[in-house]
Amino acid sequence: MTDAPGDGGGAEVLDPWDDNQSPPDGTGDVLPQIRNIWAWWGWTMVVVVIVVTGVAIFGDILRASVLLDLVSFWPVFLLIAVGAAVWTAKRNSWPARLGSAISLMALTALLGVVALHLLGWSALPSSVVLEGPPFEGGDVSLEIVVRDGLVLVDTAERESAFAVSLIPRGGSIAAPRATGLDSEPLDVSLVERGDPGLHRSEGWVVELAESGRWAVVLEALEIDADLRDTVVESSVFDGAGSVLLDGVAPGSTIELRGGPFAIEVPLGVGVGVEGDATVPPDWTATESGMASPAGSGGFVIVVTPEAQVEISHP
């Protein structure tokens, strides 16, 4: 208790977190109530986070494997639970601020685990990354089959041929399983595991080594592939989505099934189209379809009869 400056020493300033002060008559119950409000607010937010997490899992916003991450932090949550139980039993004799601190610790732990899950921290049990074999470049045949899911494909400088991880959103797609990892040259097939368990997601993120020459067969409900920084040989894309191409090997064939597809091809490279497709206005008609201004001596895009394809330049 201190005197406010300039008022002759009559006003009192109370610290709501000081358990050892002596409040004036009539206010003895106010400070514990303030501290208890913070404690109850903290535990209410813990319940809210748990409910929201459950709804997010049920609605496929979060992967169900976040539950594995929460369980893996059981020592932290056990200590918090023990602390909460002891404080509840001793709250009449223990500082009320401990209740607030324990509830905020529980809230921070919950939010922290969910955040690490969304960031894909590799130490968590929910982290599923399938690595290809060590790779120094060369020809690779890769088949990817995710009939009911999304596949994101990109390239990077890698020491392994490829890596496959799960998209953070929930879904029904199981984690990947690979065959042909010991083949020479590499001829790999990626398919879903038989029993997904809690490792279910919206689909896969596939990262390919830039040093490879890739012959890809990709079948998925939705495809988003950026292959501009690697060499693509004859490939098949079955589904719908977008494919960005640049370094396609001369004489290769890119076959498109299903659709709609948005295909981006490089300027100044001969591209021929066999079948019906929407192309830039400066392309010319040929006996089998269309050709880019640079001619049709580069690679060929084959559009199957049922496919819907729009071709553009960067």
Contacts in CASP RR format, 6 or more apart in sequence:
PFRMAT RR
TARGET T0000
AUTHOR 0000-0000-0000
METHOD contacts of the structure
MODEL  1
MTDAPGDGGGAEVLDPWDDNQSPPDGTGDVLPQIRNIWAWWGWTMVVVVI
VVTGVAIFGDILRASVLLDLVSFWPVFLLIAVGAAVWTAKRNSWPARLGS
AISLMALTALLGVVALHLLGWSALPSSVVLEGPPFEGGDVSLEIVVRDGL
VLVDTAERESAFAVSLIPRGGSIAAPRATGLDSEPLDVSLVERGDPGLHR
SEGWVVELAESGRWAVVLEALEIDADLRDTVVESSVFDGAGSVLLDGVAP
GSTIELRGGPFAIEVPLGVGVGVEGDATVPPDWTATESGMASPAGSGGFV
IVVTPEAQVEISHP
1 12 0 8 1.000
1 13 0 8 1.000
1 14 0 8 1.000
1 21 0 8 1.000
1 22 0 8 1.000
2 12 0 8 1.000
2 13 0 8 1.000
3 9 0 8 1.000
3 10 0 8 1.000
3 11 0 8 1.000
4 10 0 8 1.000
4 11 0 8 1.000
4 13 0 8 1.000
12 24 0 8 1.000
14 21 0 8 1.000
14 23 0 8 1.000
14 27 0 8 1.000
14 31 0 8 1.000
15 21 0 8 1.000
16 31 0 8 1.000
16 34 0 8 1.000
16 35 0 8 1.000
17 35 0 8 1.000
17 97 0 8 1.000
19 95 0 8 1.000
19 96 0 8 1.000
19 97 0 8 1.000
23 30 0 8 1.000
23 31 0 8 1.000
31 96 0 8 1.000
32 96 0 8 1.000
35 96 0 8 1.000
35 97 0 8 1.000
35 99 0 8 1.000
35 100 0 8 1.000
36 96 0 8 1.000
38 100 0 8 1.000
38 103 0 8 1.000
39 96 0 8 1.000
39 99 0 8 1.000
39 100 0 8 1.000
39 102 0 8 1.000
39 103 0 8 1.000
40 103 0 8 1.000
41 103 0 8 1.000
42 100 0 8 1.000
42 103 0 8 1.000
42 104 0 8 1.000
42 106 0 8 1.000
42 107 0 8 1.000
43 103 0 8 1.000
43 106 0 8 1.000
45 103 0 8 1.000
45 107 0 8 1.000
46 103 0 8 1.000
46 106 0 8 1.000
46 107 0 8 1.000
46 110 0 8 1.000
49 107 0 8 1.000
49 110 0 8 1.000
49 111 0 8 1.000
49 114 0 8 1.000
50 110 0 8 1.000
53 62 0 8 1.000
53 66 0 8 1.000
53 110 0 8 1.000
53 114 0 8 1.000
54 62 0 8 1.000
55 61 0 8 1.000
56 62 0 8 1.000
57 63 0 8 1.000
57 64 0 8 1.000
57 66 0 8 1.000
57 67 0 8 1.000
57 170 0 8 1.000
59 170 0 8 1.000
60 169 0 8 1.000
60 170 0 8 1.000
60 171 0 8 1.000
60 202 0 8 1.000
61 169 0 8 1.000
61 170 0 8 1.000
62 114 0 8 1.000
62 117 0 8 1.000
62 118 0 8 1.000
62 168 0 8 1.000
62 169 0 8 1.000
62 170 0 8 1.000
63 117 0 8 1.000
63 126 0 8 1.000
63 166 0 8 1.000
63 168 0 8 1.000
63 169 0 8 1.000
63 170 0 8 1.000
63 171 0 8 1.000
63 198 0 8 1.000
63 199 0 8 1.000
63 200 0 8 1.000
63 201 0 8 1.000
64 170 0 8 1.000
64 197 0 8 1.000
64 198 0 8 1.000
64 200 0 8 1.000
65 117 0 8 1.000
65 125 0 8 1.000
65 126 0 8 1.000
65 128 0 8 1.000
65 198 0 8 1.000
65 199 0 8 1.000
65 200 0 8 1.000
66 113 0 8 1.000
66 114 0 8 1.000
66 117 0 8 1.000
66 126 0 8 1.000
67 198 0 8 1.000
68 124 0 8 1.000
68 125 0 8 1.000
68 126 0 8 1.000
68 198 0 8 1.000
69 113 0 8 1.000
69 114 0 8 1.000
69 116 0 8 1.000
69 117 0 8 1.000
69 124 0 8 1.000
69 125 0 8 1.000
69 126 0 8 1.000
70 77 0 8 1.000
70 110 0 8 1.000
70 113 0 8 1.000
71 125 0 8 1.000
72 124 0 8 1.000
72 125 0 8 1.000
73 109 0 8 1.000
73 113 0 8 1.000
76 109 0 8 1.000
77 106 0 8 1.000
77 109 0 8 1.000
80 102 0 8 1.000
80 105 0 8 1.000
80 106 0 8 1.000
80 109 0 8 1.000
83 102 0 8 1.000
84 99 0 8 1.000
84 102 0 8 1.000
84 103 0 8 1.000
84 106 0 8 1.000
87 94 0 8 1.000
87 98 0 8 1.000
87 99 0 8 1.000
87 102 0 8 1.000
91 99 0 8 1.000
116 124 0 8 1.000
117 124 0 8 1.000
117 126 0 8 1.000
117 168 0 8 1.000
118 168 0 8 1.000
120 126 0 8 1.000
120 127 0 8 1.000
120 168 0 8 1.000
121 127 0 8 1.000
122 129 0 8 1.000
126 198 0 8 1.000
126 199 0 8 1.000
127 165 0 8 1.000
128 165 0 8 1.000
128 166 0 8 1.000
128 175 0 8 1.000
128 176 0 8 1.000
128 199 0 8 1.000
129 163 0 8 1.000
129 164 0 8 1.000
129 165 0 8 1.000
130 163 0 8 1.000
130 164 0 8 1.000
130 165 0 8 1.000
130 175 0 8 1.000
130 176 0 8 1.000
130 177 0 8 1.000
130 178 0 8 1.000
130 190 0 8 1.000
131 160 0 8 1.000
131 162 0 8 1.000
131 163 0 8 1.000
132 160 0 8 1.000
132 161 0 8 1.000
132 162 0 8 1.000
132 163 0 8 1.000
132 178 0 8 1.000
132 181 0 8 1.000
132 188 0 8 1.000
133 160 0 8 1.000
133 161 0 8 1.000
133 181 0 8 1.000
133 182 0 8 1.000
133 186 0 8 1.000
134 159 0 8 1.000
134 160 0 8 1.000
134 161 0 8 1.000
135 158 0 8 1.000
135 159 0 8 1.000
135 160 0 8 1.000
135 161 0 8 1.000
135 186 0 8 1.000
135 209 0 8 1.000
135 211 0 8 1.000
135 212 0 8 1.000
136 211 0 8 1.000
137 209 0 8 1.000
137 211 0 8 1.000
137 212 0 8 1.000
137 213 0 8 1.000
138 185 0 8 1.000
138 211 0 8 1.000
138 212 0 8 1.000
138 213 0 8 1.000
139 185 0 8 1.000
139 186 0 8 1.000
139 212 0 8 1.000
139 213 0 8 1.000
139 215 0 8 1.000
139 233 0 8 1.000
140 161 0 8 1.000
140 162 0 8 1.000
140 185 0 8 1.000
140 186 0 8 1.000
140 187 0 8 1.000
140 188 0 8 1.000
140 208 0 8 1.000
140 212 0 8 1.000
140 213 0 8 1.000
140 214 0 8 1.000
140 215 0 8 1.000
141 185 0 8 1.000
141 186 0 8 1.000
141 187 0 8 1.000
141 188 0 8 1.000
141 215 0 8 1.000
141 217 0 8 1.000
142 162 0 8 1.000
142 186 0 8 1.000
142 188 0 8 1.000
142 189 0 8 1.000
142 190 0 8 1.000
142 208 0 8 1.000
142 214 0 8 1.000
142 215 0 8 1.000
142 216 0 8 1.000
142 217 0 8 1.000
143 188 0 8 1.000
143 189 0 8 1.000
143 190 0 8 1.000
143 216 0 8 1.000
143 217 0 8 1.000
143 218 0 8 1.000
144 151 0 8 1.000
144 153 0 8 1.000
144 190 0 8 1.000
144 204 0 8 1.000
144 206 0 8 1.000
144 216 0 8 1.000
144 217 0 8 1.000
144 218 0 8 1.000
144 219 0 8 1.000
144 220 0 8 1.000
145 189 0 8 1.000
145 190 0 8 1.000
145 191 0 8 1.000
145 192 0 8 1.000
145 219 0 8 1.000
145 220 0 8 1.000
146 173 0 8 1.000
146 192 0 8 1.000
146 203 0 8 1.000
146 204 0 8 1.000
146 219 0 8 1.000
146 220 0 8 1.000
146 221 0 8 1.000
147 219 0 8 1.000
147 220 0 8 1.000
147 221 0 8 1.000
148 172 0 8 1.000
148 173 0 8 1.000
148 221 0 8 1.000
149 172 0 8 1.000
149 173 0 8 1.000
149 202 0 8 1.000
149 203 0 8 1.000
149 220 0 8 1.000
149 221 0 8 1.000
149 222 0 8 1.000
150 167 0 8 1.000
150 173 0 8 1.000
150 202 0 8 1.000
150 203 0 8 1.000
150 204 0 8 1.000
150 220 0 8 1.000
150 221 0 8 1.000
150 222 0 8 1.000
150 223 0 8 1.000
150 224 0 8 1.000
151 203 0 8 1.000
151 204 0 8 1.000
151 206 0 8 1.000
151 218 0 8 1.000
151 220 0 8 1.000
151 222 0 8 1.000
151 223 0 8 1.000
151 224 0 8 1.000
151 225 0 8 1.000
152 167 0 8 1.000
152 204 0 8 1.000
152 205 0 8 1.000
152 206 0 8 1.000
152 224 0 8 1.000
152 225 0 8 1.000
153 206 0 8 1.000
153 207 0 8 1.000
153 208 0 8 1.000
153 216 0 8 1.000
153 218 0 8 1.000
153 223 0 8 1.000
153 224 0 8 1.000
153 225 0 8 1.000
153 226 0 8 1.000
153 227 0 8 1.000
154 205 0 8 1.000
154 206 0 8 1.000
154 207 0 8 1.000
154 208 0 8 1.000
154 225 0 8 1.000
154 226 0 8 1.000
155 207 0 8 1.000
155 208 0 8 1.000
155 209 0 8 1.000
155 210 0 8 1.000
155 226 0 8 1.000
155 227 0 8 1.000
155 228 0 8 1.000
155 229 0 8 1.000
155 230 0 8 1.000
156 207 0 8 1.000
156 208 0 8 1.000
156 209 0 8 1.000
156 210 0 8 1.000
157 209 0 8 1.000
157 210 0 8 1.000
157 211 0 8 1.000
158 207 0 8 1.000
158 208 0 8 1.000
158 209 0 8 1.000
158 210 0 8 1.000
160 209 0 8 1.000
161 186 0 8 1.000
161 188 0 8 1.000
161 208 0 8 1.000
161 209 0 8 1.000
161 212 0 8 1.000
162 188 0 8 1.000
162 206 0 8 1.000
162 207 0 8 1.000
162 208 0 8 1.000
162 209 0 8 1.000
163 206 0 8 1.000
163 207 0 8 1.000
164 176 0 8 1.000
164 178 0 8 1.000
164 190 0 8 1.000
164 204 0 8 1.000
164 205 0 8 1.000
164 206 0 8 1.000
164 207 0 8 1.000
165 204 0 8 1.000
165 205 0 8 1.000
165 207 0 8 1.000
166 173 0 8 1.000
166 175 0 8 1.000
166 199 0 8 1.000
166 201 0 8 1.000
166 203 0 8 1.000
166 204 0 8 1.000
166 205 0 8 1.000
167 201 0 8 1.000
167 202 0 8 1.000
167 203 0 8 1.000
167 204 0 8 1.000
167 205 0 8 1.000
168 201 0 8 1.000
169 201 0 8 1.000
169 202 0 8 1.000
170 200 0 8 1.000
170 201 0 8 1.000
170 202 0 8 1.000
171 200 0 8 1.000
171 201 0 8 1.000
171 202 0 8 1.000
171 203 0 8 1.000
172 196 0 8 1.000
172 200 0 8 1.000
173 192 0 8 1.000
173 196 0 8 1.000
173 200 0 8 1.000
173 201 0 8 1.000
173 202 0 8 1.000
173 203 0 8 1.000
173 204 0 8 1.000
174 192 0 8 1.000
174 193 0 8 1.000
174 194 0 8 1.000
174 195 0 8 1.000
174 196 0 8 1.000
174 197 0 8 1.000
174 199 0 8 1.000
174 200 0 8 1.000
175 192 0 8 1.000
175 193 0 8 1.000
175 196 0 8 1.000
175 199 0 8 1.000
175 201 0 8 1.000
176 190 0 8 1.000
176 191 0 8 1.000
176 192 0 8 1.000
176 193 0 8 1.000
176 204 0 8 1.000
177 190 0 8 1.000
177 191 0 8 1.000
177 192 0 8 1.000
177 193 0 8 1.000
177 194 0 8 1.000
178 188 0 8 1.000
178 189 0 8 1.000
178 190 0 8 1.000
179 188 0 8 1.000
179 189 0 8 1.000
179 191 0 8 1.000
180 186 0 8 1.000
180 187 0 8 1.000
180 188 0 8 1.000
180 189 0 8 1.000
181 188 0 8 1.000
190 204 0 8 1.000
190 206 0 8 1.000
193 199 0 8 1.000
208 214 0 8 1.000
208 227 0 8 1.000
208 230 0 8 1.000
209 230 0 8 1.000
210 229 0 8 1.000
210 230 0 8 1.000
211 230 0 8 1.000
212 230 0 8 1.000
212 231 0 8 1.000
213 230 0 8 1.000
213 231 0 8 1.000
213 232 0 8 1.000
213 233 0 8 1.000
213 249 0 8 1.000
214 227 0 8 1.000
214 230 0 8 1.000
214 231 0 8 1.000
214 232 0 8 1.000
214 233 0 8 1.000
214 235 0 8 1.000
215 232 0 8 1.000
215 233 0 8 1.000
215 234 0 8 1.000
215 235 0 8 1.000
216 227 0 8 1.000
216 232 0 8 1.000
216 235 0 8 1.000
216 236 0 8 1.000
216 237 0 8 1.000
217 235 0 8 1.000
217 236 0 8 1.000
217 238 0 8 1.000
218 225 0 8 1.000
218 235 0 8 1.000
218 236 0 8 1.000
218 237 0 8 1.000
218 238 0 8 1.000
219 236 0 8 1.000
219 238 0 8 1.000
219 239 0 8 1.000
220 238 0 8 1.000
220 239 0 8 1.000
221 239 0 8 1.000
221 240 0 8 1.000
222 239 0 8 1.000
222 240 0 8 1.000
222 241 0 8 1.000
223 237 0 8 1.000
223 239 0 8 1.000
223 240 0 8 1.000
223 241 0 8 1.000
223 242 0 8 1.000
223 243 0 8 1.000
223 261 0 8 1.000
224 241 0 8 1.000
224 242 0 8 1.000
225 237 0 8 1.000
225 242 0 8 1.000
225 243 0 8 1.000
225 244 0 8 1.000
226 244 0 8 1.000
227 243 0 8 1.000
227 244 0 8 1.000
227 245 0 8 1.000
227 246 0 8 1.000
227 247 0 8 1.000
228 244 0 8 1.000
228 245 0 8 1.000
228 246 0 8 1.000
228 247 0 8 1.000
229 246 0 8 1.000
230 247 0 8 1.000
231 247 0 8 1.000
231 248 0 8 1.000
231 249 0 8 1.000
232 245 0 8 1.000
232 247 0 8 1.000
232 248 0 8 1.000
232 249 0 8 1.000
232 252 0 8 1.000
232 254 0 8 1.000
233 248 0 8 1.000
233 249 0 8 1.000
233 252 0 8 1.000
234 249 0 8 1.000
234 252 0 8 1.000
234 253 0 8 1.000
234 254 0 8 1.000
234 255 0 8 1.000
235 252 0 8 1.000
235 253 0 8 1.000
235 254 0 8 1.000
235 255 0 8 1.000
236 254 0 8 1.000
236 255 0 8 1.000
236 257 0 8 1.000
237 243 0 8 1.000
237 254 0 8 1.000
237 255 0 8 1.000
237 256 0 8 1.000
237 257 0 8 1.000
237 261 0 8 1.000
238 257 0 8 1.000
238 258 0 8 1.000
239 257 0 8 1.000
239 258 0 8 1.000
239 259 0 8 1.000
239 261 0 8 1.000
240 258 0 8 1.000
240 259 0 8 1.000
240 260 0 8 1.000
240 261 0 8 1.000
241 259 0 8 1.000
241 260 0 8 1.000
241 261 0 8 1.000
241 262 0 8 1.000
242 261 0 8 1.000
242 262 0 8 1.000
242 263 0 8 1.000
242 264 0 8 1.000
243 254 0 8 1.000
243 261 0 8 1.000
243 262 0 8 1.000
243 263 0 8 1.000
243 264 0 8 1.000
244 264 0 8 1.000
245 254 0 8 1.000
245 263 0 8 1.000
245 264 0 8 1.000
245 265 0 8 1.000
245 266 0 8 1.000
246 266 0 8 1.000
247 266 0 8 1.000
248 254 0 8 1.000
248 265 0 8 1.000
248 269 0 8 1.000
248 298 0 8 1.000
248 299 0 8 1.000
249 299 0 8 1.000
250 297 0 8 1.000
250 298 0 8 1.000
250 299 0 8 1.000
251 297 0 8 1.000
251 298 0 8 1.000
251 299 0 8 1.000
251 300 0 8 1.000
252 299 0 8 1.000
252 300 0 8 1.000
253 299 0 8 1.000
253 300 0 8 1.000
253 301 0 8 1.000
253 302 0 8 1.000
254 263 0 8 1.000
254 299 0 8 1.000
254 300 0 8 1.000
254 301 0 8 1.000
254 302 0 8 1.000
255 301 0 8 1.000
255 302 0 8 1.000
255 304 0 8 1.000
256 263 0 8 1.000
256 301 0 8 1.000
256 302 0 8 1.000
256 303 0 8 1.000
256 304 0 8 1.000
256 307 0 8 1.000
256 309 0 8 1.000
257 304 0 8 1.000
257 306 0 8 1.000
257 307 0 8 1.000
258 304 0 8 1.000
258 306 0 8 1.000
258 307 0 8 1.000
258 308 0 8 1.000
259 307 0 8 1.000
259 308 0 8 1.000
259 309 0 8 1.000
260 308 0 8 1.000
260 309 0 8 1.000
260 310 0 8 1.000
261 307 0 8 1.000
261 308 0 8 1.000
261 309 0 8 1.000
261 310 0 8 1.000
262 310 0 8 1.000
262 312 0 8 1.000
263 301 0 8 1.000
263 309 0 8 1.000
263 310 0 8 1.000
263 311 0 8 1.000
263 312 0 8 1.000
264 311 0 8 1.000
264 312 0 8 1.000
264 313 0 8 1.000
264 314 0 8 1.000
265 271 0 8 1.000
265 292 0 8 1.000
265 301 0 8 1.000
265 311 0 8 1.000
265 312 0 8 1.000
265 313 0 8 1.000
266 313 0 8 1.000
266 314 0 8 1.000
267 313 0 8 1.000
267 314 0 8 1.000
268 292 0 8 1.000
268 293 0 8 1.000
268 294 0 8 1.000
269 292 0 8 1.000
269 294 0 8 1.000
269 298 0 8 1.000
269 299 0 8 1.000
270 291 0 8 1.000
270 292 0 8 1.000
270 294 0 8 1.000
270 295 0 8 1.000
270 296 0 8 1.000
270 297 0 8 1.000
270 298 0 8 1.000
270 299 0 8 1.000
271 291 0 8 1.000
271 292 0 8 1.000
271 294 0 8 1.000
271 295 0 8 1.000
271 296 0 8 1.000
271 298 0 8 1.000
271 299 0 8 1.000
271 300 0 8 1.000
271 301 0 8 1.000
271 311 0 8 1.000
272 286 0 8 1.000
272 289 0 8 1.000
272 290 0 8 1.000
272 291 0 8 1.000
272 292 0 8 1.000
272 295 0 8 1.000
272 296 0 8 1.000
272 297 0 8 1.000
272 298 0 8 1.000
272 299 0 8 1.000
272 300 0 8 1.000
272 301 0 8 1.000
273 279 0 8 1.000
273 283 0 8 1.000
273 288 0 8 1.000
273 289 0 8 1.000
273 290 0 8 1.000
273 291 0 8 1.000
273 300 0 8 1.000
273 301 0 8 1.000
273 303 0 8 1.000
273 311 0 8 1.000
274 288 0 8 1.000
274 289 0 8 1.000
274 300 0 8 1.000
274 301 0 8 1.000
274 302 0 8 1.000
274 303 0 8 1.000
275 288 0 8 1.000
275 289 0 8 1.000
275 302 0 8 1.000
275 303 0 8 1.000
275 305 0 8 1.000
276 289 0 8 1.000
276 303 0 8 1.000
276 305 0 8 1.000
276 309 0 8 1.000
277 289 0 8 1.000
277 290 0 8 1.000
277 301 0 8 1.000
277 303 0 8 1.000
277 309 0 8 1.000
277 310 0 8 1.000
277 311 0 8 1.000
278 309 0 8 1.000
278 310 0 8 1.000
278 311 0 8 1.000
279 290 0 8 1.000
279 292 0 8 1.000
279 311 0 8 1.000
280 292 0 8 1.000
280 311 0 8 1.000
280 312 0 8 1.000
280 313 0 8 1.000
282 293 0 8 1.000
283 290 0 8 1.000
283 291 0 8 1.000
283 292 0 8 1.000
283 293 0 8 1.000
284 290 0 8 1.000
284 291 0 8 1.000
284 293 0 8 1.000
285 291 0 8 1.000
286 296 0 8 1.000
301 309 0 8 1.000
301 311 0 8 1.000
303 309 0 8 1.000
END
